[in-house]
Amino acid sequence: PSSTPTMAMQAQKIGCAWGRLCLLLSLLLQLPGSQAKCYFQAKAPCEYEGKQFSLGESWLSTNCLLCTCLHPIGVGCCETTQHPIDFPDWCEAHYDSQTCQISVVQKANPSLPCVKTVEHEWGSAGTPEPL
């Protein structure tokens, strides 16, 4: 009799963790305008840099992937950066692996951000301009 509440609480905790995990993954996959990719590694251990993770726990890998433990079925990882897809041809995307950020800079001078100037017009008639 005394073990029944413990088992019920344990089942509730596991159900809650699975629910949160499924919600997190579905939200990551449905972000509007997001070009982030997600990966699943079946039977992968929930271990990273010597640290063990439990069901539903997450960590940020050195290659900017947000990984979540899906023990016992594996590990799910999603990119944390959004890749820009619509910018002028006089600009390019630069990736900073230290900050996991992508910035759009001028090709002629990568130290300058890609912004609308008198010399460079964005968009065409009827196309909204970026903010």
Sequence and secondary structure as in RCSB ss.txt:
>XXXX:A:sequence
PSSTPTMAMQAQKIGCAWGRLCLLLSLLLQLPGSQAKCYFQAKAPCEYEGKQFSLGESWLSTNCLLCTCLHPIGV
GCCETTQHPIDFPDWCEAHYDSQTCQISVVQKANPSLPCVKTVEHEWGSAGTPEPL
>XXXX:A:secstr
 THHHHHHHHHHHHHHHHHHHHHHHHHHHT TT    EEEEET  SEETTEE  TT EEE TTSEEEEE TTSEE
EEEE S       TTEEEEEETTTTEEEEEESS TTSB    SS   S TT     
